[in-house]
């Protein structure tokens, strides 16, 4: 549906791109990246608010140099950008002032019911909470019947107690109203919950793009793995592969500690350096040679083993729990 090819933009000292990716029809596409990585600038480029080099195609038509109003995209900014001089009802209906909205009354009633904002319709925008403003901003965007909905950090100003309810509503928009969504965020929980596809973005570049499950669990670069929070990124030499320059990662939850070598593919001699007691699991930080190994043990397992700081143990892991990164890099880069 949306095809971005070699899009590039220079904004003062910041360079966006070149970027290439596709957003399928009726999908929820999340751009995940740190603050300052260029996510909002990318959304504005797609909306036509920033001039870019490269090519943007929508349903086979080139829209690279189309005006924002000609693209028909909806945009919900981080600060909602509601009109303070209009009440909630008039904010939602705003698009109807400039063009005919198909099945306007039916759509209005459905959006109001869907987002649970009927009690707010006659309220002033200035008297709404963050969560209420968010729902009104979404209602206004949906009511305009956008061809594509662009969301800029839509949950950043929302009380954490309301986020799950709003995320459920966001996910339902795709099927209920037959539109695609591009959602930018720095929040991993949002990305995991919402995304069909994810693009990982850093310093104006896309490190990886693909199905959400694949991107979150199988990063294709060291930079993506570190950004996604992968622990235990270690050189192959830790496992005894002396000539292998690849890196691997092992899930902290998949490590089994023992005082005796176990019948697993890999059992590494280690020394316990630190134990962190937590509500659900205990963290065990150990040293394998000159490398740090992080593990998470269930409370029952920790109580059974009675691990102590300074103790020498075996940290065992199976081949199936080891994820190899495809790139070969200098060993010091894994630190």
C-alpha positions as CSV (number, residue, x, y, z in Angstrom):
1,X,0.0,0.0,0.0
2,X,2.6,2.6,1.1
3,X,6.1,2.1,-0.5
4,X,9.0,4.3,0.6
5,X,12.2,4.1,-1.5
6,X,15.4,5.9,-0.7
7,X,13.7,8.8,1.1
8,X,16.2,11.3,2.4
9,X,15.9,14.6,4.2
10,X,18.5,17.0,5.6
11,X,17.2,19.1,8.6
12,X,20.0,21.4,9.9
13,X,22.7,19.0,11.2
14,X,20.4,15.9,11.2
15,X,20.2,13.5,8.2
16,X,17.1,11.4,7.8
17,X,17.7,8.3,5.6
18,X,18.0,7.1,3.0
19,X,15.1,5.0,4.1
20,X,13.2,2.2,2.3
21,X,10.3,0.2,3.6
22,X,6.7,-1.0,2.8
23,X,3.5,-0.7,4.9
24,X,1.0,-3.4,3.8
25,X,-2.7,-2.6,3.5
26,X,-4.8,-3.0,6.7
27,X,-1.7,-3.3,9.0
28,X,-0.4,-1.8,12.1
29,X,3.2,-0.6,11.4
30,X,5.3,0.6,14.4
31,X,8.5,2.7,14.0
32,X,10.4,2.0,17.2
33,X,13.4,4.2,18.2
34,X,14.9,6.4,20.8
35,X,14.0,10.1,21.2
36,X,15.9,12.1,18.6
37,X,16.2,9.2,16.1
38,X,14.1,11.0,13.5
39,X,10.7,9.2,14.0
40,X,8.5,12.4,14.0
41,X,10.5,13.8,11.1
42,X,9.7,10.7,9.1
43,X,6.0,10.9,9.9
44,X,6.0,14.5,8.8
45,X,7.8,13.5,5.6
46,X,5.1,10.9,4.9
47,X,2.4,13.4,5.6
48,X,3.9,15.9,3.1
49,X,4.9,18.4,5.8
50,X,8.6,18.0,5.0
51,X,10.1,18.0,1.4
52,X,12.2,14.9,0.8
53,X,14.3,13.3,-1.9
54,X,13.5,9.8,-3.0
55,X,10.1,8.3,-3.7
56,X,6.9,7.8,-1.7
57,X,4.2,5.7,-3.4
58,X,0.7,5.1,-2.1
59,X,-1.5,2.5,-3.8
60,X,0.8,2.7,-6.8
61,X,0.6,6.4,-7.2
62,X,3.6,8.6,-6.5
63,X,2.8,11.2,-3.8
64,X,6.3,12.4,-3.0
65,X,5.6,16.0,-4.0
66,X,1.8,16.0,-3.2
67,X,0.5,18.6,-0.8
68,X,-0.5,17.3,2.7
69,X,-4.2,18.0,2.0
70,X,-4.1,16.0,-1.3
71,X,-2.7,12.9,0.4
72,X,-5.7,12.4,2.7
73,X,-3.7,11.1,5.6
74,X,-4.7,11.6,9.3
75,X,-2.1,12.8,11.8
76,X,-2.3,12.7,15.6
77,X,0.5,14.6,17.2
78,X,2.0,13.8,20.6
79,X,0.3,16.9,22.1
80,X,-3.0,16.1,20.3
81,X,-3.2,19.5,18.6
82,X,-7.0,19.9,19.4
83,X,-8.7,23.3,18.8
84,X,-9.2,24.9,22.2
85,X,-11.9,27.3,20.9
86,X,-14.1,24.3,19.9
87,X,-15.8,21.8,22.2
88,X,-15.3,18.1,21.8
89,X,-18.2,17.6,19.3
90,X,-17.0,20.3,17.0
91,X,-13.4,19.1,17.2
92,X,-14.4,15.7,16.0
93,X,-16.6,17.0,13.2
94,X,-13.9,19.5,12.1
95,X,-13.1,17.8,8.8
96,X,-16.7,18.0,7.8
97,X,-16.4,21.8,7.4
98,X,-14.2,21.4,4.4
99,X,-15.4,18.3,2.6
100,X,-18.2,15.8,2.6
101,X,-17.7,12.8,5.0
102,X,-19.2,9.6,3.7
103,X,-22.0,8.3,6.1
104,X,-21.1,11.2,8.4
105,X,-23.7,10.8,11.1
106,X,-23.4,7.0,11.3
107,X,-19.6,7.3,11.4
108,X,-19.8,10.0,14.1
109,X,-22.1,7.9,16.3
110,X,-19.9,4.8,15.8
111,X,-16.6,6.6,16.7
112,X,-18.1,8.2,19.8
113,X,-19.5,4.9,21.0
114,X,-16.3,3.0,20.1
115,X,-14.0,5.4,22.0
116,X,-16.5,5.9,24.9
117,X,-16.6,9.7,24.7
118,X,-20.4,10.4,24.5
119,X,-20.3,12.2,28.0
120,X,-17.6,14.5,26.7
121,X,-19.2,15.9,23.6
122,X,-20.3,19.3,25.0
123,X,-17.2,19.7,27.1
124,X,-14.4,22.3,26.5
125,X,-11.1,20.9,25.4
126,X,-9.3,22.8,28.2
127,X,-11.2,20.7,30.8
128,X,-10.2,17.3,29.5
129,X,-7.6,14.9,31.0
130,X,-4.7,13.6,28.9
131,X,-6.5,10.3,28.3
132,X,-9.7,12.1,27.2
133,X,-7.8,14.4,24.9
134,X,-6.2,11.4,23.3
135,X,-9.5,9.7,22.6
136,X,-10.9,12.9,21.1
137,X,-7.9,13.4,18.9
138,X,-8.3,9.8,17.7
139,X,-12.0,10.3,17.1
140,X,-11.3,13.5,15.0
141,X,-8.7,11.6,13.0
142,X,-11.0,8.6,12.3
143,X,-14.0,10.8,11.5
144,X,-12.0,12.4,8.7
145,X,-11.8,9.0,7.1
146,X,-8.0,9.1,6.4
147,X,-6.4,6.8,3.9
148,X,-3.6,6.2,6.3
149,X,-3.4,7.2,10.0
150,X,-0.1,8.6,11.4
151,X,0.4,8.5,15.2
152,X,3.2,10.4,16.8
153,X,4.0,9.0,20.3
154,X,0.2,8.8,21.0
155,X,0.5,7.3,24.5
156,X,3.4,9.3,25.9
157,X,1.2,11.7,27.8
158,X,-1.3,9.1,29.0
159,X,-1.6,7.9,32.5
160,X,-0.1,4.3,32.7
161,X,-3.4,3.0,34.1
162,X,-5.2,4.0,30.9
163,X,-2.6,2.9,28.3
164,X,-3.8,-0.7,28.0
165,X,-7.4,0.3,27.3
166,X,-6.2,2.9,24.6
167,X,-3.8,0.3,23.1
168,X,-6.7,-2.1,22.7
169,X,-8.7,0.6,20.9
170,X,-5.8,1.5,18.7
171,X,-5.4,-2.1,17.6
172,X,-9.1,-2.4,16.8
173,X,-9.1,0.7,14.5
174,X,-7.4,-1.2,11.7
175,X,-10.1,-3.8,11.3
176,X,-13.1,-1.7,12.5
177,X,-12.4,1.2,10.0
178,X,-10.4,-0.6,7.4
179,X,-7.3,1.6,7.5
180,X,-3.6,1.2,8.1
181,X,-1.7,2.9,10.9
182,X,1.9,4.0,11.3
183,X,2.7,4.6,14.9
184,X,6.0,5.9,16.2
185,X,7.2,5.2,19.7
186,X,10.2,4.6,22.0
187,X,8.1,2.3,24.1
188,X,8.8,-1.5,23.7
189,X,5.6,-2.5,25.4
190,X,3.5,-0.5,22.9
191,X,5.4,-2.0,19.9
192,X,5.1,-5.5,21.2
193,X,1.3,-5.2,21.9
194,X,0.3,-3.3,18.7
195,X,2.6,-4.0,15.8
196,X,2.1,-6.3,12.9
197,X,5.4,-5.1,11.5
198,X,8.2,-3.1,13.1
199,X,10.9,-0.8,11.8
200,X,13.8,-0.2,14.3
201,X,15.1,3.3,13.8
202,X,18.3,4.9,15.1
203,X,20.0,8.1,14.2
204,X,17.9,8.7,11.1
205,X,18.4,5.2,9.7
206,X,16.3,2.0,9.8
207,X,18.3,-0.8,11.3
208,X,15.8,-3.5,10.6
209,X,12.2,-3.9,9.4
210,X,10.0,-6.9,9.3
211,X,7.3,-8.9,11.0
212,X,7.0,-7.9,14.7
213,X,7.9,-11.3,16.1
214,X,10.9,-11.7,13.8
215,X,12.3,-8.2,14.6
216,X,11.8,-8.4,18.3
217,X,13.3,-11.8,18.8
218,X,15.8,-12.1,15.9
219,X,17.8,-8.9,15.4
220,X,20.0,-8.8,12.4
221,X,22.7,-6.6,13.8
222,X,24.6,-5.9,17.0
223,X,23.2,-2.3,17.1
224,X,19.6,-3.6,16.8
225,X,20.2,-6.3,19.4
226,X,21.6,-3.8,21.9
227,X,18.7,-1.3,21.3
228,X,16.1,-4.1,21.7
229,X,17.6,-4.9,25.1
230,X,19.2,-8.2,24.4
231,X,21.4,-9.3,27.3
232,X,24.4,-11.6,27.1
233,X,25.7,-10.5,23.7
234,X,28.9,-12.5,23.7
235,X,31.6,-13.7,21.3
236,X,31.7,-17.3,20.0
237,X,34.9,-17.8,21.9
238,X,32.9,-18.0,25.2
239,X,31.4,-21.3,23.9
240,X,34.9,-22.6,22.8
241,X,34.7,-21.6,19.1
242,X,38.1,-20.0,19.0
243,X,38.2,-19.2,15.2
244,X,34.6,-18.1,15.0
245,X,34.2,-14.2,15.1
246,X,30.4,-14.2,15.3
247,X,28.4,-13.0,18.3
248,X,25.6,-14.8,20.0
249,X,23.0,-14.0,22.6
250,X,21.3,-16.2,25.2
251,X,18.1,-15.4,27.0
252,X,18.7,-14.8,30.7
253,X,15.7,-17.0,31.5
254,X,17.2,-20.0,29.6
255,X,20.3,-20.3,31.8
256,X,20.4,-23.2,34.2
257,X,22.9,-23.0,37.1
258,X,24.4,-26.2,38.6
259,X,27.2,-27.2,40.8
260,X,28.0,-30.1,38.5
261,X,28.4,-30.1,34.7
262,X,25.0,-31.0,33.1
263,X,24.2,-32.9,30.0
264,X,23.5,-29.8,27.9
265,X,25.3,-28.6,24.8
266,X,27.1,-25.8,26.7
267,X,28.1,-25.6,30.4
268,X,30.4,-22.7,31.2
269,X,32.4,-22.3,34.4
270,X,31.5,-19.1,36.1
271,X,31.8,-17.1,39.4
272,X,28.7,-15.5,40.9
273,X,29.4,-11.7,41.3
274,X,26.0,-10.3,42.3
275,X,22.5,-11.4,43.3
276,X,19.6,-9.0,42.8
277,X,16.5,-10.0,44.7
278,X,13.3,-9.0,42.9
279,X,9.5,-9.6,43.4
280,X,9.1,-12.2,40.6
281,X,12.6,-13.5,39.8
282,X,16.1,-13.2,41.2
283,X,18.9,-11.9,38.9
284,X,22.2,-13.7,39.1
285,X,25.2,-11.8,37.6
286,X,28.3,-13.9,37.0
287,X,31.6,-13.8,35.3
288,X,32.6,-16.3,32.6
289,X,36.3,-15.5,32.0
290,X,36.4,-11.8,31.3
291,X,32.7,-11.6,30.3
292,X,29.6,-10.9,32.3
293,X,26.6,-13.3,32.1
294,X,23.1,-12.3,33.2
295,X,20.6,-14.9,34.4
296,X,17.1,-14.8,35.8
297,X,16.0,-17.6,38.2
298,X,12.5,-18.3,39.4
299,X,12.1,-17.9,43.2
300,X,11.6,-21.7,43.6
301,X,14.7,-22.6,41.7
302,X,16.8,-20.0,43.5
303,X,15.6,-21.2,46.9
304,X,16.5,-24.8,45.9
305,X,20.0,-24.0,44.7
306,X,20.9,-21.5,47.6
307,X,23.4,-19.7,45.4
308,X,25.8,-17.3,47.1
309,X,28.0,-14.5,45.9
310,X,31.6,-15.7,45.2
311,X,30.5,-19.3,44.5
312,X,31.8,-21.1,41.4
313,X,29.1,-22.8,39.4
314,X,28.3,-24.1,35.9
315,X,26.0,-21.9,33.7
316,X,24.4,-24.3,31.3
317,X,22.4,-23.6,28.1
318,X,21.0,-25.5,25.2
319,X,21.7,-24.9,21.5
320,X,18.1,-24.0,21.0
321,X,18.4,-21.1,23.4
322,X,21.3,-19.5,21.6
323,X,20.7,-16.9,19.0
324,X,23.5,-16.2,16.6
325,X,23.9,-12.7,15.2
326,X,24.7,-12.8,11.5
327,X,27.5,-10.3,11.6
328,X,31.2,-11.1,12.4
329,X,32.7,-8.3,14.4
330,X,35.8,-7.6,16.6
331,X,35.4,-9.2,20.0
332,X,35.7,-5.9,21.8
333,X,32.5,-4.7,20.1
334,X,30.5,-7.2,22.1
335,X,31.4,-5.6,25.4
